[in-house]
């Protein structure tokens, strides 16, 4: 059981760190997770 199972998530990745799409791919392996928004931003 995961802490994000059966949850809705918003993902904000970092351009110089881990991109949002990479996090999304990992999160979607958990059962019944709905990704509402995933983006990669540049924080300066």
mmCIF entry with sequence, helices, sheets and N, C-alpha, C, O atoms, coordinates in Angstrom:
data_MODEL
# 
_entry.id   MODEL 
# 
_entity.id                         1 
_entity.type                       polymer 
_entity.pdbx_number_of_molecules   1 
# 
_entity_poly.entity_id                      1 
_entity_poly.type                           'polypeptide(L)' 
_entity_poly.nstd_linkage                   no 
_entity_poly.nstd_monomer                   no 
_entity_poly.pdbx_seq_one_letter_code       
;(UNK)(UNK)(UNK)(UNK)(UNK)(UNK)(UNK)(UNK)(UNK)(UNK)(UNK)(UNK)(UNK)(UNK)(UNK)(UNK)
(UNK)(UNK)(UNK)(UNK)(UNK)(UNK)(UNK)(UNK)(UNK)(UNK)(UNK)(UNK)(UNK)(UNK)(UNK)(UNK)
(UNK)(UNK)(UNK)(UNK)(UNK)(UNK)(UNK)(UNK)(UNK)(UNK)(UNK)(UNK)
;
_entity_poly.pdbx_seq_one_letter_code_can   XXXXXXXXXXXXXXXXXXXXXXXXXXXXXXXXXXXXXXXXXXXX 
_entity_poly.pdbx_strand_id                 A 
# 
loop_
_entity_poly_seq.entity_id 
_entity_poly_seq.num 
_entity_poly_seq.mon_id 
_entity_poly_seq.hetero 
1 1  UNK n 
1 2  UNK n 
1 3  UNK n 
1 4  UNK n 
1 5  UNK n 
1 6  UNK n 
1 7  UNK n 
1 8  UNK n 
1 9  UNK n 
1 10 UNK n 
1 11 UNK n 
1 12 UNK n 
1 13 UNK n 
1 14 UNK n 
1 15 UNK n 
1 16 UNK n 
1 17 UNK n 
1 18 UNK n 
1 19 UNK n 
1 20 UNK n 
1 21 UNK n 
1 22 UNK n 
1 23 UNK n 
1 24 UNK n 
1 25 UNK n 
1 26 UNK n 
1 27 UNK n 
1 28 UNK n 
1 29 UNK n 
1 30 UNK n 
1 31 UNK n 
1 32 UNK n 
1 33 UNK n 
1 34 UNK n 
1 35 UNK n 
1 36 UNK n 
1 37 UNK n 
1 38 UNK n 
1 39 UNK n 
1 40 UNK n 
1 41 UNK n 
1 42 UNK n 
1 43 UNK n 
1 44 UNK n 
# 
_struct_asym.id          A 
_struct_asym.entity_id   1 
# 
_struct_conf.conf_type_id            HELX_P 
_struct_conf.id                      HELX_P1 
_struct_conf.pdbx_PDB_helix_id       AA1 
_struct_conf.beg_label_comp_id       UNK 
_struct_conf.beg_label_asym_id       A 
_struct_conf.beg_label_seq_id        20 
_struct_conf.pdbx_beg_PDB_ins_code   ? 
_struct_conf.end_label_comp_id       UNK 
_struct_conf.end_label_asym_id       A 
_struct_conf.end_label_seq_id        27 
_struct_conf.pdbx_end_PDB_ins_code   ? 
_struct_conf.beg_auth_comp_id        UNK 
_struct_conf.beg_auth_asym_id        A 
_struct_conf.beg_auth_seq_id         20 
_struct_conf.end_auth_comp_id        UNK 
_struct_conf.end_auth_asym_id        A 
_struct_conf.end_auth_seq_id         27 
_struct_conf.pdbx_PDB_helix_class    1 
_struct_conf.details                 ? 
_struct_conf.pdbx_PDB_helix_length   8 
# 
_struct_conf_type.id          HELX_P 
_struct_conf_type.criteria    ? 
_struct_conf_type.reference   ? 
# 
_struct_sheet.id               AA1 
_struct_sheet.type             ? 
_struct_sheet.number_strands   2 
_struct_sheet.details          ? 
# 
_struct_sheet_order.sheet_id     AA1 
_struct_sheet_order.range_id_1   1 
_struct_sheet_order.range_id_2   2 
_struct_sheet_order.offset       ? 
_struct_sheet_order.sense        parallel 
# 
loop_
_struct_sheet_range.sheet_id 
_struct_sheet_range.id 
_struct_sheet_range.beg_label_comp_id 
_struct_sheet_range.beg_label_asym_id 
_struct_sheet_range.beg_label_seq_id 
_struct_sheet_range.pdbx_beg_PDB_ins_code 
_struct_sheet_range.end_label_comp_id 
_struct_sheet_range.end_label_asym_id 
_struct_sheet_range.end_label_seq_id 
_struct_sheet_range.pdbx_end_PDB_ins_code 
_struct_sheet_range.beg_auth_comp_id 
_struct_sheet_range.beg_auth_asym_id 
_struct_sheet_range.beg_auth_seq_id 
_struct_sheet_range.end_auth_comp_id 
_struct_sheet_range.end_auth_asym_id 
_struct_sheet_range.end_auth_seq_id 
AA1 1 UNK A 8  ? UNK A 14 ? UNK A 8  UNK A 14 
AA1 2 UNK A 34 ? UNK A 41 ? UNK A 34 UNK A 41 
# 
loop_
_atom_site.group_PDB 
_atom_site.id 
_atom_site.type_symbol 
_atom_site.label_atom_id 
_atom_site.label_alt_id 
_atom_site.label_comp_id 
_atom_site.label_asym_id 
_atom_site.label_entity_id 
_atom_site.label_seq_id 
_atom_site.pdbx_PDB_ins_code 
_atom_site.Cartn_x 
_atom_site.Cartn_y 
_atom_site.Cartn_z 
_atom_site.occupancy 
_atom_site.B_iso_or_equiv 
_atom_site.pdbx_formal_charge 
_atom_site.auth_seq_id 
_atom_site.auth_comp_id 
_atom_site.auth_asym_id 
_atom_site.auth_atom_id 
_atom_site.pdbx_PDB_model_num 
ATOM 1   N N  . UNK A 1 1  ? 0.843  -1.186 0.000   1.00 0.00 ? 1  UNK A N  1 
ATOM 2   C CA . UNK A 1 1  ? 0.000  0.000  0.000   1.00 0.00 ? 1  UNK A CA 1 
ATOM 3   C C  . UNK A 1 1  ? 0.882  1.241  0.000   1.00 0.00 ? 1  UNK A C  1 
ATOM 4   O O  . UNK A 1 1  ? 1.888  1.303  0.706   1.00 0.00 ? 1  UNK A O  1 
ATOM 5   N N  . UNK A 1 2  ? 0.499  2.209  -0.786  1.00 0.00 ? 2  UNK A N  1 
ATOM 6   C CA . UNK A 1 2  ? 1.247  3.450  -0.923  1.00 0.00 ? 2  UNK A CA 1 
ATOM 7   C C  . UNK A 1 2  ? 0.446  4.606  -0.323  1.00 0.00 ? 2  UNK A C  1 
ATOM 8   O O  . UNK A 1 2  ? -0.782 4.546  -0.251  1.00 0.00 ? 2  UNK A O  1 
ATOM 9   N N  . UNK A 1 3  ? 1.144  5.648  0.101   1.00 0.00 ? 3  UNK A N  1 
ATOM 10  C CA . UNK A 1 3  ? 0.461  6.802  0.681   1.00 0.00 ? 3  UNK A CA 1 
ATOM 11  C C  . UNK A 1 3  ? -0.291 7.608  -0.373  1.00 0.00 ? 3  UNK A C  1 
ATOM 12  O O  . UNK A 1 3  ? -1.149 8.421  -0.030  1.00 0.00 ? 3  UNK A O  1 
ATOM 13  N N  . UNK A 1 4  ? 0.020  7.393  -1.653  1.00 0.00 ? 4  UNK A N  1 
ATOM 14  C CA . UNK A 1 4  ? -0.690 8.127  -2.705  1.00 0.00 ? 4  UNK A CA 1 
ATOM 15  C C  . UNK A 1 4  ? -1.721 7.264  -3.414  1.00 0.00 ? 4  UNK A C  1 
ATOM 16  O O  . UNK A 1 4  ? -2.328 7.716  -4.384  1.00 0.00 ? 4  UNK A O  1 
ATOM 17  N N  . UNK A 1 5  ? -1.936 6.042  -2.960  1.00 0.00 ? 5  UNK A N  1 
ATOM 18  C CA . UNK A 1 5  ? -2.928 5.166  -3.573  1.00 0.00 ? 5  UNK A CA 1 
ATOM 19  C C  . UNK A 1 5  ? -4.324 5.760  -3.390  1.00 0.00 ? 5  UNK A C  1 
ATOM 20  O O  . UNK A 1 5  ? -4.665 6.243  -2.310  1.00 0.00 ? 5  UNK A O  1 
ATOM 21  N N  . UNK A 1 6  ? -5.121 5.721  -4.446  1.00 0.00 ? 6  UNK A N  1 
ATOM 22  C CA . UNK A 1 6  ? -6.484 6.266  -4.465  1.00 0.00 ? 6  UNK A CA 1 
ATOM 23  C C  . UNK A 1 6  ? -6.520 7.774  -4.228  1.00 0.00 ? 6  UNK A C  1 
ATOM 24  O O  . UNK A 1 6  ? -7.457 8.275  -3.608  1.00 0.00 ? 6  UNK A O  1 
ATOM 25  N N  . UNK A 1 7  ? -5.518 8.501  -4.710  1.00 0.00 ? 7  UNK A N  1 
ATOM 26  C CA . UNK A 1 7  ? -5.436 9.956  -4.535  1.00 0.00 ? 7  UNK A CA 1 
ATOM 27  C C  . UNK A 1 7  ? -5.368 10.649 -5.894  1.00 0.00 ? 7  UNK A C  1 
ATOM 28  O O  . UNK A 1 7  ? -5.134 10.014 -6.923  1.00 0.00 ? 7  UNK A O  1 
ATOM 29  N N  . UNK A 1 8  ? -5.578 11.970 -5.873  1.00 0.00 ? 8  UNK A N  1 
ATOM 30  C CA . UNK A 1 8  ? -5.363 12.830 -7.026  1.00 0.00 ? 8  UNK A CA 1 
ATOM 31  C C  . UNK A 1 8  ? -4.104 13.634 -6.738  1.00 0.00 ? 8  UNK A C  1 
ATOM 32  O O  . UNK A 1 8  ? -3.935 14.148 -5.632  1.00 0.00 ? 8  UNK A O  1 
ATOM 33  N N  . UNK A 1 9  ? -3.212 13.748 -7.731  1.00 0.00 ? 9  UNK A N  1 
ATOM 34  C CA . UNK A 1 9  ? -1.935 14.423 -7.494  1.00 0.00 ? 9  UNK A CA 1 
ATOM 35  C C  . UNK A 1 9  ? -1.673 15.511 -8.525  1.00 0.00 ? 9  UNK A C  1 
ATOM 36  O O  . UNK A 1 9  ? -2.147 15.451 -9.660  1.00 0.00 ? 9  UNK A O  1 
ATOM 37  N N  . UNK A 1 10 ? -0.902 16.507 -8.096  1.00 0.00 ? 10 UNK A N  1 
ATOM 38  C CA . UNK A 1 10 ? -0.390 17.567 -8.959  1.00 0.00 ? 10 UNK A CA 1 
ATOM 39  C C  . UNK A 1 10 ? 1.127  17.474 -8.878  1.00 0.00 ? 10 UNK A C  1 
ATOM 40  O O  . UNK A 1 10 ? 1.687  17.431 -7.782  1.00 0.00 ? 10 UNK A O  1 
ATOM 41  N N  . UNK A 1 11 ? 1.795  17.444 -10.025 1.00 0.00 ? 11 UNK A N  1 
ATOM 42  C CA . UNK A 1 11 ? 3.236  17.243 -10.080 1.00 0.00 ? 11 UNK A CA 1 
ATOM 43  C C  . UNK A 1 11 ? 3.893  18.464 -10.711 1.00 0.00 ? 11 UNK A C  1 
ATOM 44  O O  . UNK A 1 11 ? 3.510  18.891 -11.800 1.00 0.00 ? 11 UNK A O  1 
ATOM 45  N N  . UNK A 1 12 ? 4.877  19.018 -10.026 1.00 0.00 ? 12 UNK A N  1 
ATOM 46  C CA . UNK A 1 12 ? 5.673  20.112 -10.575 1.00 0.00 ? 12 UNK A CA 1 
ATOM 47  C C  . UNK A 1 12 ? 7.137  19.687 -10.506 1.00 0.00 ? 12 UNK A C  1 
ATOM 48  O O  . UNK A 1 12 ? 7.718  19.582 -9.425  1.00 0.00 ? 12 UNK A O  1 
ATOM 49  N N  . UNK A 1 13 ? 7.717  19.448 -11.667 1.00 0.00 ? 13 UNK A N  1 
ATOM 50  C CA . UNK A 1 13 ? 9.111  19.045 -11.744 1.00 0.00 ? 13 UNK A CA 1 
ATOM 51  C C  . UNK A 1 13 ? 10.007 20.257 -11.937 1.00 0.00 ? 13 UNK A C  1 
ATOM 52  O O  . UNK A 1 13 ? 9.533  21.376 -12.131 1.00 0.00 ? 13 UNK A O  1 
ATOM 53  N N  . UNK A 1 14 ? 11.306 20.014 -11.880 1.00 0.00 ? 14 UNK A N  1 
ATOM 54  C CA . UNK A 1 14 ? 12.302 21.074 -12.002 1.00 0.00 ? 14 UNK A CA 1 
ATOM 55  C C  . UNK A 1 14 ? 13.153 20.813 -13.244 1.00 0.00 ? 14 UNK A C  1 
ATOM 56  O O  . UNK A 1 14 ? 13.568 19.680 -13.489 1.00 0.00 ? 14 UNK A O  1 
ATOM 57  N N  . UNK A 1 15 ? 13.408 21.840 -14.011 1.00 0.00 ? 15 UNK A N  1 
ATOM 58  C CA . UNK A 1 15 ? 14.183 21.692 -15.238 1.00 0.00 ? 15 UNK A CA 1 
ATOM 59  C C  . UNK A 1 15 ? 15.595 21.168 -14.957 1.00 0.00 ? 15 UNK A C  1 
ATOM 60  O O  . UNK A 1 15 ? 16.104 20.343 -15.715 1.00 0.00 ? 15 UNK A O  1 
ATOM 61  N N  . UNK A 1 16 ? 16.226 21.629 -13.890 1.00 0.00 ? 16 UNK A N  1 
ATOM 62  C CA . UNK A 1 16 ? 17.582 21.196 -13.564 1.00 0.00 ? 16 UNK A CA 1 
ATOM 63  C C  . UNK A 1 16 ? 17.611 19.981 -12.640 1.00 0.00 ? 16 UNK A C  1 
ATOM 64  O O  . UNK A 1 16 ? 18.680 19.463 -12.318 1.00 0.00 ? 16 UNK A O  1 
ATOM 65  N N  . UNK A 1 17 ? 16.439 19.532 -12.219 1.00 0.00 ? 17 UNK A N  1 
ATOM 66  C CA . UNK A 1 17 ? 16.337 18.379 -11.323 1.00 0.00 ? 17 UNK A CA 1 
ATOM 67  C C  . UNK A 1 17 ? 15.628 17.240 -12.020 1.00 0.00 ? 17 UNK A C  1 
ATOM 68  O O  . UNK A 1 17 ? 16.094 16.733 -13.040 1.00 0.00 ? 17 UNK A O  1 
ATOM 69  N N  . UNK A 1 18 ? 14.509 16.845 -11.467 1.00 0.00 ? 18 UNK A N  1 
ATOM 70  C CA . UNK A 1 18 ? 13.722 15.756 -12.040 1.00 0.00 ? 18 UNK A CA 1 
ATOM 71  C C  . UNK A 1 18 ? 12.532 16.351 -12.790 1.00 0.00 ? 18 UNK A C  1 
ATOM 72  O O  . UNK A 1 18 ? 11.716 17.049 -12.188 1.00 0.00 ? 18 UNK A O  1 
ATOM 73  N N  . UNK A 1 19 ? 12.418 16.089 -14.091 1.00 0.00 ? 19 UNK A N  1 
ATOM 74  C CA . UNK A 1 19 ? 11.312 16.631 -14.883 1.00 0.00 ? 19 UNK A CA 1 
ATOM 75  C C  . UNK A 1 19 ? 9.958  16.082 -14.424 1.00 0.00 ? 19 UNK A C  1 
ATOM 76  O O  . UNK A 1 19 ? 9.871  14.958 -13.931 1.00 0.00 ? 19 UNK A O  1 
ATOM 77  N N  . UNK A 1 20 ? 8.916  16.877 -14.591 1.00 0.00 ? 20 UNK A N  1 
ATOM 78  C CA . UNK A 1 20 ? 7.573  16.477 -14.200 1.00 0.00 ? 20 UNK A CA 1 
ATOM 79  C C  . UNK A 1 20 ? 7.093  15.201 -14.869 1.00 0.00 ? 20 UNK A C  1 
ATOM 80  O O  . UNK A 1 20 ? 6.426  14.382 -14.236 1.00 0.00 ? 20 UNK A O  1 
ATOM 81  N N  . UNK A 1 21 ? 7.423  15.024 -16.131 1.00 0.00 ? 21 UNK A N  1 
ATOM 82  C CA . UNK A 1 21 ? 6.985  13.823 -16.848 1.00 0.00 ? 21 UNK A CA 1 
ATOM 83  C C  . UNK A 1 21 ? 7.630  12.553 -16.289 1.00 0.00 ? 21 UNK A C  1 
ATOM 84  O O  . UNK A 1 21 ? 7.008  11.491 -16.294 1.00 0.00 ? 21 UNK A O  1 
ATOM 85  N N  . UNK A 1 22 ? 8.870  12.656 -15.809 1.00 0.00 ? 22 UNK A N  1 
ATOM 86  C CA . UNK A 1 22 ? 9.531  11.494 -15.203 1.00 0.00 ? 22 UNK A CA 1 
ATOM 87  C C  . UNK A 1 22 ? 8.846  11.124 -13.886 1.00 0.00 ? 22 UNK A C  1 
ATOM 88  O O  . UNK A 1 22 ? 8.658  9.943  -13.594 1.00 0.00 ? 22 UNK A O  1 
ATOM 89  N N  . UNK A 1 23 ? 8.479  12.116 -13.107 1.00 0.00 ? 23 UNK A N  1 
ATOM 90  C CA . UNK A 1 23 ? 7.761  11.866 -11.857 1.00 0.00 ? 23 UNK A CA 1 
ATOM 91  C C  . UNK A 1 23 ? 6.397  11.255 -12.164 1.00 0.00 ? 23 UNK A C  1 
ATOM 92  O O  . UNK A 1 23 ? 5.956  10.331 -11.482 1.00 0.00 ? 23 UNK A O  1 
ATOM 93  N N  . UNK A 1 24 ? 5.737  11.773 -13.188 1.00 0.00 ? 24 UNK A N  1 
ATOM 94  C CA . UNK A 1 24 ? 4.419  11.268 -13.582 1.00 0.00 ? 24 UNK A CA 1 
ATOM 95  C C  . UNK A 1 24 ? 4.486  9.791  -13.941 1.00 0.00 ? 24 UNK A C  1 
ATOM 96  O O  . UNK A 1 24 ? 3.617  9.019  -13.538 1.00 0.00 ? 24 UNK A O  1 
ATOM 97  N N  . UNK A 1 25 ? 5.498  9.391  -14.688 1.00 0.00 ? 25 UNK A N  1 
ATOM 98  C CA . UNK A 1 25 ? 5.660  7.983  -15.070 1.00 0.00 ? 25 UNK A CA 1 
ATOM 99  C C  . UNK A 1 25 ? 5.787  7.086  -13.842 1.00 0.00 ? 25 UNK A C  1 
ATOM 100 O O  . UNK A 1 25 ? 5.236  5.986  -13.815 1.00 0.00 ? 25 UNK A O  1 
ATOM 101 N N  . UNK A 1 26 ? 6.506  7.552  -12.835 1.00 0.00 ? 26 UNK A N  1 
ATOM 102 C CA . UNK A 1 26 ? 6.676  6.775  -11.599 1.00 0.00 ? 26 UNK A CA 1 
ATOM 103 C C  . UNK A 1 26 ? 5.384  6.722  -10.793 1.00 0.00 ? 26 UNK A C  1 
ATOM 104 O O  . UNK A 1 26 ? 5.019  5.669  -10.271 1.00 0.00 ? 26 UNK A O  1 
ATOM 105 N N  . UNK A 1 27 ? 4.697  7.843  -10.692 1.00 0.00 ? 27 UNK A N  1 
ATOM 106 C CA . UNK A 1 27 ? 3.465  7.921  -9.899  1.00 0.00 ? 27 UNK A CA 1 
ATOM 107 C C  . UNK A 1 27 ? 2.372  7.050  -10.511 1.00 0.00 ? 27 UNK A C  1 
ATOM 108 O O  . UNK A 1 27 ? 1.584  6.444  -9.786  1.00 0.00 ? 27 UNK A O  1 
ATOM 109 N N  . UNK A 1 28 ? 2.320  6.985  -11.820 1.00 0.00 ? 28 UNK A N  1 
ATOM 110 C CA . UNK A 1 28 ? 1.270  6.219  -12.481 1.00 0.00 ? 28 UNK A CA 1 
ATOM 111 C C  . UNK A 1 28 ? 1.405  4.713  -12.290 1.00 0.00 ? 28 UNK A C  1 
ATOM 112 O O  . UNK A 1 28 ? 0.494  3.970  -12.654 1.00 0.00 ? 28 UNK A O  1 
ATOM 113 N N  . UNK A 1 29 ? 2.507  4.247  -11.735 1.00 0.00 ? 29 UNK A N  1 
ATOM 114 C CA . UNK A 1 29 ? 2.655  2.821  -11.442 1.00 0.00 ? 29 UNK A CA 1 
ATOM 115 C C  . UNK A 1 29 ? 1.877  2.420  -10.192 1.00 0.00 ? 29 UNK A C  1 
ATOM 116 O O  . UNK A 1 29 ? 1.657  1.232  -9.956  1.00 0.00 ? 29 UNK A O  1 
ATOM 117 N N  . UNK A 1 30 ? 1.457  3.402  -9.388  1.00 0.00 ? 30 UNK A N  1 
ATOM 118 C CA . UNK A 1 30 ? 0.662  3.143  -8.188  1.00 0.00 ? 30 UNK A CA 1 
ATOM 119 C C  . UNK A 1 30 ? -0.804 2.994  -8.605  1.00 0.00 ? 30 UNK A C  1 
ATOM 120 O O  . UNK A 1 30 ? -1.294 3.721  -9.470  1.00 0.00 ? 30 UNK A O  1 
ATOM 121 N N  . UNK A 1 31 ? -1.480 2.054  -7.985  1.00 0.00 ? 31 UNK A N  1 
ATOM 122 C CA . UNK A 1 31 ? -2.853 1.752  -8.347  1.00 0.00 ? 31 UNK A CA 1 
ATOM 123 C C  . UNK A 1 31 ? -3.817 2.884  -7.976  1.00 0.00 ? 31 UNK A C  1 
ATOM 124 O O  . UNK A 1 31 ? -3.737 3.449  -6.885  1.00 0.00 ? 31 UNK A O  1 
ATOM 125 N N  . UNK A 1 32 ? -4.719 3.202  -8.890  1.00 0.00 ? 32 UNK A N  1 
ATOM 126 C CA . UNK A 1 32 ? -5.796 4.174  -8.688  1.00 0.00 ? 32 UNK A CA 1 
ATOM 127 C C  . UNK A 1 32 ? -5.313 5.585  -8.370  1.00 0.00 ? 32 UNK A C  1 
ATOM 128 O O  . UNK A 1 32 ? -5.923 6.274  -7.554  1.00 0.00 ? 32 UNK A O  1 
ATOM 129 N N  . UNK A 1 33 ? -4.232 6.021  -8.998  1.00 0.00 ? 33 UNK A N  1 
ATOM 130 C CA . UNK A 1 33 ? -3.757 7.395  -8.834  1.00 0.00 ? 33 UNK A CA 1 
ATOM 131 C C  . UNK A 1 33 ? -4.173 8.189  -10.065 1.00 0.00 ? 33 UNK A C  1 
ATOM 132 O O  . UNK A 1 33 ? -3.997 7.733  -11.195 1.00 0.00 ? 33 UNK A O  1 
ATOM 133 N N  . UNK A 1 34 ? -4.722 9.372  -9.843  1.00 0.00 ? 34 UNK A N  1 
ATOM 134 C CA . UNK A 1 34 ? -5.125 10.238 -10.948 1.00 0.00 ? 34 UNK A CA 1 
ATOM 135 C C  . UNK A 1 34 ? -4.221 11.465 -10.955 1.00 0.00 ? 34 UNK A C  1 
ATOM 136 O O  . UNK A 1 34 ? -4.213 12.240 -9.999  1.00 0.00 ? 34 UNK A O  1 
ATOM 137 N N  . UNK A 1 35 ? -3.456 11.642 -12.041 1.00 0.00 ? 35 UNK A N  1 
ATOM 138 C CA . UNK A 1 35 ? -2.591 12.810 -12.184 1.00 0.00 ? 35 UNK A CA 1 
ATOM 139 C C  . UNK A 1 35 ? -3.421 13.925 -12.823 1.00 0.00 ? 35 UNK A C  1 
ATOM 140 O O  . UNK A 1 35 ? -3.827 13.831 -13.981 1.00 0.00 ? 35 UNK A O  1 
ATOM 141 N N  . UNK A 1 36 ? -3.661 14.977 -12.045 1.00 0.00 ? 36 UNK A N  1 
ATOM 142 C CA . UNK A 1 36 ? -4.462 16.095 -12.530 1.00 0.00 ? 36 UNK A CA 1 
ATOM 143 C C  . UNK A 1 36 ? -3.654 17.066 -13.371 1.00 0.00 ? 36 UNK A C  1 
ATOM 144 O O  . UNK A 1 36 ? -4.169 17.641 -14.330 1.00 0.00 ? 36 UNK A O  1 
ATOM 145 N N  . UNK A 1 37 ? -2.374 17.252 -13.011 1.00 0.00 ? 37 UNK A N  1 
ATOM 146 C CA . UNK A 1 37 ? -1.524 18.215 -13.699 1.00 0.00 ? 37 UNK A CA 1 
ATOM 147 C C  . UNK A 1 37 ? -0.082 17.794 -13.515 1.00 0.00 ? 37 UNK A C  1 
ATOM 148 O O  . UNK A 1 37 ? 0.323  17.429 -12.411 1.00 0.00 ? 37 UNK A O  1 
ATOM 149 N N  . UNK A 1 38 ? 0.700  17.841 -14.586 1.00 0.00 ? 38 UNK A N  1 
ATOM 150 C CA . UNK A 1 38 ? 2.133  17.558 -14.516 1.00 0.00 ? 38 UNK A CA 1 
ATOM 151 C C  . UNK A 1 38 ? 2.862  18.550 -15.416 1.00 0.00 ? 38 UNK A C  1 
ATOM 152 O O  . UNK A 1 38 ? 2.520  18.705 -16.589 1.00 0.00 ? 38 UNK A O  1 
ATOM 153 N N  . UNK A 1 39 ? 3.866  19.218 -14.859 1.00 0.00 ? 39 UNK A N  1 
ATOM 154 C CA . UNK A 1 39 ? 4.619  20.214 -15.615 1.00 0.00 ? 39 UNK A CA 1 
ATOM 155 C C  . UNK A 1 39 ? 6.070  20.243 -15.138 1.00 0.00 ? 39 UNK A C  1 
ATOM 156 O O  . UNK A 1 39 ? 6.399  19.801 -14.038 1.00 0.00 ? 39 UNK A O  1 
ATOM 157 N N  . UNK A 1 40 ? 6.915  20.778 -16.003 1.00 0.00 ? 40 UNK A N  1 
ATOM 158 C CA . UNK A 1 40 ? 8.313  21.006 -15.656 1.00 0.00 ? 40 UNK A CA 1 
ATOM 159 C C  . UNK A 1 40 ? 8.552  22.504 -15.713 1.00 0.00 ? 40 UNK A C  1 
ATOM 160 O O  . UNK A 1 40 ? 8.316  23.135 -16.743 1.00 0.00 ? 40 UNK A O  1 
ATOM 161 N N  . UNK A 1 41 ? 9.016  23.071 -14.621 1.00 0.00 ? 41 UNK A N  1 
ATOM 162 C CA . UNK A 1 41 ? 9.218  24.509 -14.520 1.00 0.00 ? 41 UNK A CA 1 
ATOM 163 C C  . UNK A 1 41 ? 10.696 24.812 -14.301 1.00 0.00 ? 41 UNK A C  1 
ATOM 164 O O  . UNK A 1 41 ? 11.475 23.939 -13.917 1.00 0.00 ? 41 UNK A O  1 
ATOM 165 N N  . UNK A 1 42 ? 11.063 26.060 -14.551 1.00 0.00 ? 42 UNK A N  1 
ATOM 166 C CA . UNK A 1 42 ? 12.415 26.548 -14.297 1.00 0.00 ? 42 UNK A CA 1 
ATOM 167 C C  . UNK A 1 42 ? 12.360 27.541 -13.138 1.00 0.00 ? 42 UNK A C  1 
ATOM 168 O O  . UNK A 1 42 ? 11.806 28.633 -13.264 1.00 0.00 ? 42 UNK A O  1 
ATOM 169 N N  . UNK A 1 43 ? 12.933 27.148 -12.027 1.00 0.00 ? 43 UNK A N  1 
ATOM 170 C CA . UNK A 1 43 ? 12.931 28.000 -10.835 1.00 0.00 ? 43 UNK A CA 1 
ATOM 171 C C  . UNK A 1 43 ? 14.252 28.740 -10.757 1.00 0.00 ? 43 UNK A C  1 
ATOM 172 O O  . UNK A 1 43 ? 15.302 28.131 -10.555 1.00 0.00 ? 43 UNK A O  1 
ATOM 173 N N  . UNK A 1 44 ? 14.198 30.046 -10.916 1.00 0.00 ? 44 UNK A N  1 
ATOM 174 C CA . UNK A 1 44 ? 15.419 30.866 -10.896 1.00 0.00 ? 44 UNK A CA 1 
ATOM 175 C C  . UNK A 1 44 ? 15.364 31.792 -9.695  1.00 0.00 ? 44 UNK A C  1 
ATOM 176 O O  . UNK A 1 44 ? 16.288 32.576 -9.477  1.00 0.00 ? 44 UNK A O  1 
# 
